[in-house]
Amino acid sequence: MKVGLFIPCYIDQFYPQVAVATLELLERLGCEVHYPLQQTCCGQPMANSGFSHLSQGCDNNFFRNFEGYDYIVCPSGSCTLHVKEHFQQPGNEQAAVHLRNSVYELTEFLTDVLQVTSLEAEYRHRVGLHVSCHGQRGLHLSSMTETMTPAYSKPERLLSLVDGLELVYPDRPDECCGFGGTFCVFEEAVSAKMGKDRIREHEEKDVEVITAVDMSCLMHLEGILKRNGSKVQVKHIAEILNSPSS
Amino acid sequence: MSLHAELAEQFNADEDRTNWHDQTLWWVRQKRDLSARQLPEWEQLRQLASDIKAHTLSNLDQYLEQFERQANANGVTVHWAATAEEHNAVVLELLQKNQLQHIVKSKSMLTEECHLNPFLKKHGYEVVDTDLGERIVQLRNEPPSHIVLPAIHLKKADVSETFHQHLHTEAGNEDPQYLTHAARLDLRKKFIEADCAITGVNFAIAENGAVVVCTNEGNADMGVHSARLHIACMGIEKIIPRMADLGVFTRLLARSATGQSITTYTSHFQKAGPGKEMHIVIVDNGRSRQLGRADFRNSLKCIRCAACFNTCPVYRRSGGHSYHTAVAGPIGSILNPNNDLKANADLPFASTLCGSCSNVCPVKINIHEQLWKWRQVVVKEGYAEPAKKAGMSAMAKLFAHPALFRLAGSAGRRMMRWFPALAKQKKFNPWYKQREMPEPPADSFRDWYLQNRKK
């Protein structure tokens, strides 16, 4: 199974350990993983700001890097959703459809394609799960509190396979953290307030670590945690799932 | 800074009050969840409502004409208004022609949209808003901040102060029962004097020409039964085909809005009482243009329940007035750009695109997707801030050229490591106001990969 590893630009630049954990985890589970070296970004920052007409160059680069893989796997629900909803190749619609259908968020890939039912992983901490919106409401990685449908969660199921991990949810289990891409700077006051409120709820549950499928939510929360001198750490779900057993 | 961001920042200056606003509306969202969960067919109902609205919007001309014929047959006069100005002129003419002086109005977001109150005031008429929340904001000379809970931005103490000033209640008495009673006594006089009642319309039924108004206070009924002339004002999208369809919407409306199974009053007005007159003003005011926009037409399915307000984490933390329009919240952010893109270019950006709004919408409007689409329109029409435009063009270039991207990335990280103070300028870097910067690592993942996997 040939897997193309799609690493979001900000993870490549600021959180390489998340990409390493994703790569190692997939390799341990028997995937042949390639990291196409000329990849940059999915184009979401432009598109969500209203500049989707500027993202064709970015899409073309993405296509050159990821054409021909059986699966494209990405440790971000948000970037995955963007490719699924907006990736374009004018004049080559068939290839665009194929690529859009081949891209998977990491926990979705582990659950639906690899059908992982056990993990040799250990993480002896009390962990708060932040449910990232695009993975949840966009990719349906888990059920949503707004809709009256049966409850499920792919990230939670995977975390339940980790030895020693104690999982807790905040009181509002799926409220947005307020990152929102460029929203975090253009609507700074509301963005920061939303992040502070998420953190307060996690701290009320005495978590040691906050995890999520999206590092962008965690980057935002980490910035607030550090500013306030909190002891709570953030860890991407890939880092936890890749924690070795003792 | 955009207008919404600026007003939201002001709102956030009082954090305790922001917390209170957020928690109050979250409580309403939770009531909605509880109530929806009691209906096993909830998701089917939403789909059915959405489908009925889609069908109606596709055949709107026929249903509007059918409605007019039925209303006329009931002895009701129907007026058509293409714009807000025409709507206001129709109301004014009816008041003048019938020599009416005492006007009571039950809640109508359409009349807010058309700015009817200030228009009539200019012509010497006082309109009394009879919904309690609307009355409170009217006395304060403020617009409503929420389409269902118009005074939700106010606390008991604010109401007490307002009533003390205008209704001469005891200073400092914040007892809700006392204050409500004072409002009731004051409004009772207005109802008795009323010779004209203006109401909004929640649903207009094509097959029988009736309009349905949902209230919790019975104020629409009180006004209509007291006054000799009833003017019901409705947008063209309020039509539903049959009485049989109504139950689908009344079951969804109150549950979505407040978590009630049904509003206390669901009043059907089909014809005028003996010796009285009933008029219906049907208003377009940009709705047919929205109907013509393929990407945005299903925003006209909206039944004004405000569930998207209550669930929106941004609305709860920025308040209705930060949207500077009659209809605030996520739905307002996709409706208002239709009538004035320039004035409302900030609204589609007042969202993290979390998608919660679309999930609670009882008629399944894809609100967050339409916010995304309006953003594209705002930029194409040239209303993006110049700095943003320049930044985005530069970013697009970087991401299209991998070598350039890597160069910028490593240079940027190096700058952050060598000169950390550079990024720590709150004035130029809004991120840093309340958040630390991420720690830039020496190597990117690609660097690591080349060293560890590509040997």
Interface residues (C-beta under 8 A of the other chain):
Chain A: I7 C9 I11 D12 Q13 F14 Y15 P16 A19 V20 L23 Y35 L37 Q38 Q39 T40 C41 G43 P45 M46 A47 N48 S49 G50 F51 S52 H53 L54 S55 G57 C58 N60 N61 C133 H134 R137 G138 M144 T145 E146 T147 M148 T149 R172 D174 E175 C176 G178 F179 G180 G181 T182 F183 C184 V185 F186 E187 E188 A189 V190 S191 A192 K193 M194 G195 K196 D197 M219 H220 E222 G223 I224 K226 R227
Chain B: M1 S2 H4 A5 A8 E9 F11 N12 E15 T18 D22 W26 D33 A36 R37 L39 W42 E43 T311 P313 V314 R317 S318 P348 F349 A350 S351 T352 L353 C354 G355 S356 S358 N359 V360 W372 R375 Q376 V377 V378 V379 K380 A384 K388 K389 M392 S393 M395 A396 K397 L398 F399 A400 H401 P402 F405 G409 G412 R413 N429 P430 W431 K433 Q434 R435 E436 M437 P438 E439 P440 P441 D443 S444 F445 R446 D447 W448 Y449 L450 R453
